[in-house]
């Protein structure tokens, strides 16, 4: 996942029971097909090169079952460690907060929700009959990925749609070595965890 043509688009399929989505570049070329295995005690996500799922590029595995501070490890097809993303449990109650670590398990990037009030508004509106069906058009959270020095690298935006189907990954700064795969995989995992909101 290098030299990608941004912005990237993530679009969920609503015709399958599994949590499947396509990742495509700015020209509409398919970059990856992501499939979340259903009925697993621990999260297991596979990232394929195509929709026929013949070539696996990456695998994302949770280290725990149903925990606030679960970590999700990114593994390449050759078995090498690419990094991992961890949810910061209590910090994520108000605003989604994740840390992305590199292949040496060192803190690399931080992924945070930009505006927590979108989460609050979505929670309130989703409880109102009929109006709750339209929160996918009204409440669209954004998430920012930053380096430790505060440099904003990527913004992940939910696009207005029913069922939380569409997200965009917009590049704000040049990536450092190794960041590209971790950032894209981190966004993919975070979208699977947060998409039911808004």
C-alpha positions in Angstrom: 0.0 0.0 0.0 2.4 2.6 -1.2 2.1 5.6 -3.6 -1.7 5.5 -3.4 -3.8 8.0 -5.3 -5.7 9.9 -2.6 -8.4 10.5 -1.5 -9.3 6.9 -0.9 -13.0 5.8 -0.6 -14.3 3.0 1.7 -17.7 1.7 0.8 -19.5 -1.0 2.7 -21.6 -3.6 0.9 -25.1 -3.9 2.4 -26.1 -7.0 0.4 -24.0 -9.4 2.5 -24.3 -10.6 6.1 -20.6 -10.0 6.7 -19.1 -6.6 7.3 -17.5 -6.3 3.8 -16.2 -3.1 2.2 -14.3 -2.0 -0.9 -11.3 0.4 -0.7 -10.7 2.3 -3.9 -8.5 5.2 -5.0 -9.4 8.6 -6.4 -9.7 7.1 -9.9 -12.1 4.4 -8.7 -9.5 1.6 -8.9 -10.0 -1.2 -6.4 -7.1 -1.3 -3.8 -8.5 -3.8 -1.4 -11.5 -5.8 -0.4 -12.0 -6.1 3.4 -13.9 -8.9 5.1 -14.7 -9.1 8.8 -15.3 -12.7 9.8 -18.6 -13.2 11.5 -19.4 -15.1 14.7 -15.8 -15.0 16.0 -15.0 -14.5 19.7 -12.1 -12.4 18.7 -12.2 -9.9 15.8 -10.6 -11.2 12.7 -10.4 -9.1 9.5 -8.9 -10.1 6.2 -7.7 -7.6 3.5 -7.7 -9.0 0.0 -6.4 -7.7 -3.3 -9.7 -8.3 -5.1 -13.3 -9.1 -4.5 -12.9 -12.8 -5.4 -10.7 -13.0 -2.2 -8.0 -15.1 -3.9 -5.0 -13.0 -2.7 -4.8 -12.0 1.0 -2.6 -9.0 1.6 -3.1 -8.4 5.3 -4.8 -9.8 8.3 -6.0 -7.9 11.4 -6.5 -9.8 14.6 -7.7 -8.7 18.1 -5.7 -9.7 21.1 -8.7 -9.8 23.4 -12.4 -10.6 23.4 -14.8 -7.7 24.3 -12.4 -5.4 26.1 -12.2 -1.6 26.3 -8.5 -1.6 25.5 -8.3 -4.2 22.8 -5.3 -4.1 20.4 -5.6 -5.1 16.8 -2.4 -6.4 15.1 -1.7 -5.8 11.4 0.1 -8.8 9.8 1.2 -8.9 6.1 0.6 -12.0 3.9 4.2 -13.1 4.5 3.6 -13.1 8.3 5.6 -10.0 9.1 4.3 -7.6 11.7 3.2 -4.2 10.2 2.0 -2.6 13.4 -1.1 -2.4 15.5 -3.9 -0.1 16.6 -5.2 0.1 20.2 -8.3 1.7 21.5 -7.8 4.0 24.5 -10.9 2.7 26.4 -11.9 5.5 28.9 -10.7 8.2 26.6 -12.9 6.8 23.8 -16.1 7.2 25.9 -16.3 10.9 25.0 -14.4 11.0 21.7 -13.0 8.0 19.8 -9.3 7.8 20.6 -6.9 5.2 19.1 -3.1 4.9 19.0 -1.3 3.3 16.1 2.0 1.6 17.0 4.8 0.6 14.5 6.2 -2.8 13.8 8.5 -2.4 16.9 5.5 -1.7 19.1 6.5 2.0 19.5 3.9 4.7 19.5 3.7 6.2 16.0 0.4 8.0 15.3 -2.8 9.0 17.2 -6.3 8.8 15.7 -8.9 11.0 17.4 -12.4 12.1 16.7 -12.5 15.8 15.8 -15.9 16.7 17.4 -17.4 14.7 20.2 -20.7 16.6 19.9 -21.5 14.7 16.7 -21.5 11.5 18.8 -23.8 13.1 21.3 -26.2 14.4 18.6 -26.2 11.0 16.8 -27.1 9.3 20.1 -30.0 11.7 20.8 -31.4 11.7 17.2 -31.2 7.9 16.7 -33.7 7.5 19.6 -36.4 9.6 17.9 -38.7 7.4 15.7 -38.5 8.0 12.0 -35.9 10.8 12.4 -33.4 8.2 13.7 -33.4 6.6 10.3 -31.8 9.7 8.8 -28.9 10.1 11.2 -26.6 8.7 8.5 -27.2 11.9 6.6 -27.2 14.3 9.5 -24.4 13.1 11.8 -21.1 12.5 10.0 -18.1 12.3 12.2 -14.5 13.1 11.2 -11.3 11.6 12.6 -7.8 13.1 12.4 -4.6 11.2 12.4 -1.6 13.1 13.9 2.1 12.4 14.7 3.5 12.9 18.1 4.6 16.4 17.1 1.0 17.4 16.3 1.4 17.2 12.5 -1.9 16.3 10.9 -1.3 13.5 8.4 -4.8 12.2 7.4 -8.4 13.0 7.9 -11.0 10.2 7.8 -14.5 11.5 7.0 -17.9 9.7 7.0 -19.9 10.7 4.0 -23.6 11.2 4.2 -25.3 7.9 3.5 -27.8 5.4 4.9 -26.3 2.6 7.0 -23.0 4.4 7.5 -21.8 3.1 4.1 -19.2 5.5 2.8 -16.0 7.0 4.2 -13.1 9.0 2.7 -9.4 9.0 3.6 -7.9 12.3 2.7 -4.1 12.8 2.8 -2.9 16.0 4.5 0.9 15.5 4.7 3.5 13.3 3.1 3.9 9.9 4.8 7.1 8.8 6.5 8.6 5.4 5.8 6.2 2.6 6.8 3.3 4.9 7.7 1.2 4.3 4.6 0.1 0.7 5.4 -0.4 1.4 9.1 -2.5 4.4 8.4 -4.8 2.7 5.9 -5.1 -0.5 8.0 -5.8 1.6 11.1 -8.5 3.6 9.3 -10.0 0.3 8.0 -10.2 -1.2 11.5 -11.4 2.0 13.1 -14.2 2.3 10.5 -15.4 -1.3 11.4 -15.5 -0.3 15.1 -17.1 3.1 14.7 -19.3 2.9 11.6 -22.6 2.3 13.4 -22.5 5.8 14.7 -23.8 8.4 12.4 
